[in-house]
Amino acid sequence: MSDYQCILVENHDDGVSIFTINRPDRRNALSATVVKELQQAFLAFDEDPTRRVAVLTGAGNDAFSAGADVNEWPELWRAIPTVGFETDKPIIAAVSGWCVGGALVMAMMTDLLVASESAKFSYPEAKLGFTGGIISGLASRIAHHAAMEVILLCRTLEARRAYNLGFANEVVPVGEHVQAAVRMAQDLAKMSPRVLQTLKRFINNEVLTRGPSEQMARTMRHLKAIEDSYDAKEGMNAFKEKRAPVYLNK
């Protein structure tokens, strides 16, 4: 079990890792801390050759996540697969209860999804007068008019309809969603990592459409990495100290 403040990471011997947003008292709301920790944890997952497949879930059965925490507003893009971090290893979402706003975007960007019978997918931002825009990718993942019903009309997509639309791969009884996702992950962990990663890369890079907000957020990630880098600090210090910078490969 890894040591984070707001998430739990369990690394199993079979190569399966379980990432749990662990804020049940806040319905697993996505705070600034949560999204940064998820980003860091998934970057570590991608770099670890012993890790094969990830399961992403929320603590308890009431909510995968209620979306952005308005008391600690997050940079949501950090926690979105292929946007805030990239990995060619499969990620499975295990959703029970409410999956709202940015959490729906996170679930949408995973590779497979298991829903409990209580799962409810909601994107209410047209009612709130705000959007990050990445939800537009839903229209390339389920039928166009069904996606627009969720995005524009803010209608809730419940588990069974999500399955019928191809958004969820399985619907299971409440409380069994993580176990079902782990079983799926264990099957994947027995397959060729090279083949799985190649196919996922082909699909993400060449088949699925990237909307303008997704492309902007991916650019933001790369620029933020430079901003936080040793080179940026060294360059600024050298300028202030009127000396030549010494850049290192780190």
Backbone torsions as a table, in degrees:
resi	resn	phi	psi	omega
1	MET	NA	123.7	-177.7
2	SER	-82.9	158.8	-172.5
3	ASP	-100.0	95.6	173.6
4	TYR	-127.9	162.6	-177.5
5	GLN	-78.6	-42.2	-170.2
6	CYS	-120.2	-2.6	176.7
7	ILE	-132.0	158.1	173.8
8	LEU	-115.0	138.8	175.8
9	VAL	-126.9	119.2	177.9
10	GLU	-110.9	120.8	178.2
11	ASN	-104.6	110.8	-178.4
12	HIS	-89.0	156.6	-176.7
13	ASP	-64.9	-21.9	-178.0
14	ASP	-83.4	4.8	178.8
15	GLY	95.4	-2.4	179.7
16	VAL	-89.9	133.2	174.9
17	SER	-117.3	137.1	178.5
18	ILE	-112.5	122.4	178.0
19	PHE	-106.3	120.3	-177.3
20	THR	-120.6	122.7	171.3
21	ILE	-72.7	115.2	-167.0
22	ASN	-111.5	67.6	176.5
23	ARG	-136.3	57.0	-175.1
24	PRO	-60.1	-28.1	178.7
25	ASP	-68.1	-20.2	177.7
26	ARG	-113.9	22.7	-177.6
27	ARG	52.5	37.5	176.9
28	ASN	56.1	36.6	179.1
29	ALA	-59.6	148.1	-175.6
30	LEU	-90.2	95.4	177.5
31	SER	-87.0	172.8	175.6
32	ALA	-58.3	-37.7	179.4
33	THR	-67.4	-43.8	-179.1
34	VAL	-58.1	-50.1	-173.9
35	VAL	-68.9	-35.4	176.2
36	LYS	-65.5	-41.3	179.8
37	GLU	-68.1	-39.1	176.6
38	LEU	-63.0	-42.6	178.4
39	GLN	-59.8	-48.1	-179.8
40	GLN	-62.8	-43.0	-177.1
41	ALA	-66.7	-38.9	179.7
42	PHE	-73.7	-31.3	174.0
43	LEU	-63.9	-41.0	177.1
44	ALA	-65.5	-40.4	177.0
45	PHE	-58.4	-44.9	-178.1
46	ASP	-65.1	-35.9	-176.7
47	GLU	-79.7	-15.8	-175.4
48	ASP	-88.5	112.7	-177.1
49	PRO	-67.3	-15.2	178.9
50	THR	-81.9	-12.2	-177.8
51	ARG	-91.7	129.8	-176.1
52	ARG	-110.5	-45.6	-172.3
53	VAL	-141.5	144.6	178.0
54	ALA	-115.2	143.6	169.5
55	VAL	-114.9	127.9	-179.5
56	LEU	-113.2	125.0	-176.7
57	THR	-148.0	179.5	175.5
58	GLY	-121.2	150.8	-178.3
59	ALA	-65.0	136.6	177.1
60	GLY	82.2	-172.9	-177.0
61	ASN	-111.4	-8.1	-172.7
62	ASP	-81.1	-30.0	-177.6
63	ALA	-157.4	127.7	164.2
64	PHE	-60.5	-52.1	170.8
65	SER	-170.2	140.1	177.4
66	ALA	-83.0	7.0	178.4
67	GLY	96.1	-159.3	-173.7
68	ALA	-63.5	138.2	175.9
69	ASP	-84.4	109.5	-175.4
70	VAL	-69.6	-15.0	178.2
71	ASN	-86.2	-14.2	177.0
72	GLU	-147.8	73.0	-168.9
73	TRP	-57.9	127.2	-175.5
74	PRO	-95.3	160.8	162.7
75	GLU	-87.2	89.5	-169.3
76	LEU	-58.2	-30.7	-176.9
77	TRP	-56.8	-26.5	-177.7
78	ARG	-59.6	-33.6	-173.2
79	ALA	-97.8	5.2	-175.7
80	ILE	-93.9	121.4	179.5
81	PRO	-55.7	140.8	-177.5
82	THR	70.9	-5.4	179.2
83	VAL	-111.7	-65.8	179.0
84	GLY	-78.6	-20.9	175.4
85	PHE	-154.6	156.0	178.2
86	GLU	-124.7	136.4	170.4
87	THR	-148.9	138.2	175.7
88	ASP	-85.4	-2.5	177.3
89	LYS	-79.2	144.3	-176.8
90	PRO	-64.7	143.6	174.6
91	ILE	-124.5	130.0	179.7
92	ILE	-114.7	127.4	174.1
93	ALA	-87.9	135.9	175.0
94	ALA	-118.2	106.5	-168.5
95	VAL	-114.7	129.3	170.6
96	SER	-132.9	142.0	179.6
97	GLY	69.7	-150.8	-173.4
98	TRP	-72.8	138.6	174.5
99	CYS	-134.4	101.1	-163.3
100	VAL	-120.1	141.1	170.6
101	GLY	57.5	-120.8	-179.7
102	GLY	-59.8	-29.0	177.2
103	ALA	-66.5	-36.7	175.4
104	LEU	-63.8	-39.6	177.5
105	VAL	-62.7	-43.4	177.1
106	MET	-57.4	-49.2	-178.4
107	ALA	-63.3	-40.0	179.5
108	MET	-59.5	-34.9	-174.0
109	MET	-88.4	0.5	172.7
110	THR	-78.7	174.8	-174.6
111	ASP	-91.8	-30.3	179.4
112	LEU	-142.6	157.3	-176.4
113	LEU	-144.4	128.3	173.1
114	VAL	-110.4	130.6	-179.3
115	ALA	-118.9	139.7	169.0
116	SER	-79.3	165.7	-178.3
117	GLU	-62.9	-17.4	-179.9
118	SER	-92.9	0.4	-175.3
119	ALA	-63.6	136.4	178.1
120	LYS	-137.2	119.6	-177.7
121	PHE	-102.3	124.2	-173.6
122	SER	-139.2	137.8	175.1
123	TYR	-130.7	88.4	-170.5
124	PRO	-90.4	16.0	-167.0
125	GLU	-71.2	-22.5	174.5
126	ALA	-64.7	-27.9	176.2
127	LYS	-76.2	-25.8	-173.7
128	LEU	-95.4	-9.1	178.6
129	GLY	78.1	24.0	-179.2
130	PHE	-148.2	147.3	170.3
131	THR	-156.7	147.1	171.9
132	GLY	-87.2	-18.3	171.7
133	GLY	91.4	-17.3	-175.7
134	ILE	-68.0	-21.3	178.0
135	ILE	-58.2	-19.3	179.6
136	SER	-56.5	-24.2	177.8
137	GLY	-64.7	-15.4	178.3
138	LEU	-61.0	-30.9	-178.4
139	ALA	-69.4	-13.5	175.1
140	SER	-99.5	2.4	-176.7
141	ARG	-116.5	-24.9	172.5
142	ILE	-133.6	175.2	-178.8
143	ALA	-53.8	138.5	-173.2
144	HIS	-53.3	-53.3	-175.7
145	HIS	-68.0	-32.1	175.9
146	ALA	-66.5	-40.3	177.7
147	ALA	-63.6	-42.0	-179.4
148	MET	-66.1	-29.6	175.7
149	GLU	-63.4	-40.3	178.2
150	VAL	-72.4	-44.2	-172.4
151	ILE	-76.6	-48.3	-173.4
152	LEU	-90.7	-42.3	-179.2
153	LEU	-87.1	-9.4	179.0
154	CYS	59.8	30.7	178.3
155	ARG	-81.9	141.6	-177.9
156	THR	-75.3	133.9	176.5
157	LEU	-99.7	110.5	-178.2
158	GLU	-87.4	166.5	-166.4
159	ALA	-53.8	-49.9	-174.3
160	ARG	-65.0	-40.3	178.4
161	ARG	-69.7	-36.4	176.4
162	ALA	-58.3	-39.9	177.4
163	TYR	-66.1	-45.1	-178.2
164	ASN	-64.2	-28.5	178.5
165	LEU	-85.8	-5.1	-179.7
166	GLY	85.4	8.9	178.7
167	PHE	-78.7	-38.8	175.7
168	ALA	-103.9	139.4	178.3
169	ASN	-83.9	-33.7	179.3
170	GLU	-142.8	148.6	170.2
171	VAL	-120.8	126.8	-174.5
172	VAL	-129.1	164.6	177.3
173	PRO	-58.7	152.4	179.2
174	VAL	-56.8	133.7	-179.8
175	GLY	93.9	-8.3	-177.9
176	GLU	-110.4	5.6	-173.9
177	HIS	-67.9	-38.8	-179.2
178	VAL	-69.4	-44.6	179.1
179	GLN	-59.7	-40.5	179.5
180	ALA	-65.7	-40.7	178.3
181	ALA	-66.3	-38.6	178.5
182	VAL	-64.7	-40.5	177.6
183	ARG	-60.5	-42.5	177.5
184	MET	-63.1	-42.1	179.3
185	ALA	-64.2	-39.4	179.0
186	GLN	-64.1	-36.8	175.0
187	ASP	-62.9	-44.9	180.0
188	LEU	-64.4	-36.3	-177.2
189	ALA	-65.6	-18.2	178.9
190	LYS	-88.7	-7.5	-176.3
191	MET	-93.9	171.3	-178.2
192	SER	-65.4	114.1	178.4
193	PRO	-58.5	-38.4	-177.8
194	ARG	-63.6	-42.5	-179.9
195	VAL	-67.0	-46.9	-179.5
196	LEU	-59.4	-44.5	-176.5
197	GLN	-69.4	-36.9	178.7
198	THR	-65.5	-46.0	-179.2
199	LEU	-65.1	-41.7	177.9
200	LYS	-61.9	-42.3	-180.0
201	ARG	-62.6	-43.9	178.6
202	PHE	-58.6	-46.1	-176.5
203	ILE	-66.5	-47.7	-177.9
204	ASN	-67.7	-37.0	-174.9
205	ASN	-88.0	-28.5	-170.8
206	GLU	-122.1	-17.7	-174.3
207	VAL	-107.7	-53.1	-178.0
208	LEU	-73.7	140.7	-178.7
209	THR	-81.6	136.1	174.8
210	ARG	-102.8	120.2	178.0
211	GLY	-76.8	172.1	-176.6
212	PRO	-62.8	-37.1	179.7
213	SER	-68.3	-38.0	177.8
214	GLU	-64.2	-44.2	179.4
215	GLN	-64.3	-39.4	178.5
216	MET	-63.0	-43.6	-178.9
217	ALA	-66.6	-37.3	176.3
218	ARG	-63.3	-40.9	176.3
219	THR	-63.1	-41.8	178.6
220	MET	-58.3	-40.0	179.2
221	ARG	-61.0	-45.3	-178.8
222	HIS	-66.2	-41.2	-179.9
223	LEU	-69.8	-35.6	178.9
224	LYS	-66.2	-36.2	178.2
225	ALA	-62.5	-38.4	176.7
226	ILE	-68.3	-43.5	-179.6
227	GLU	-57.8	-37.0	-176.9
228	ASP	-91.1	2.9	-171.0
229	SER	-81.3	164.0	172.6
230	TYR	-59.2	-41.7	-177.6
231	ASP	-58.1	-42.4	-179.2
232	ALA	-63.6	-43.2	180.0
233	LYS	-67.1	-44.0	-178.8
234	GLU	-65.7	-42.0	179.7
235	GLY	-61.7	-43.5	179.5
236	MET	-67.6	-42.6	178.6
237	ASN	-63.0	-41.6	179.8
238	ALA	-63.6	-39.7	178.7
239	PHE	-62.5	-45.2	-179.8
240	LYS	-66.4	-35.1	-177.2
241	GLU	-90.7	1.4	176.9
242	LYS	55.1	51.5	178.3
243	ARG	-137.0	168.0	176.5
244	ALA	-75.5	134.8	178.8
245	PRO	-70.4	150.4	175.3
246	VAL	-116.2	101.0	-176.8
247	TYR	-91.6	138.2	179.3
248	LEU	-117.0	158.3	180.0
249	ASN	-84.5	70.5	178.6
250	LYS	-155.1	NA	NA
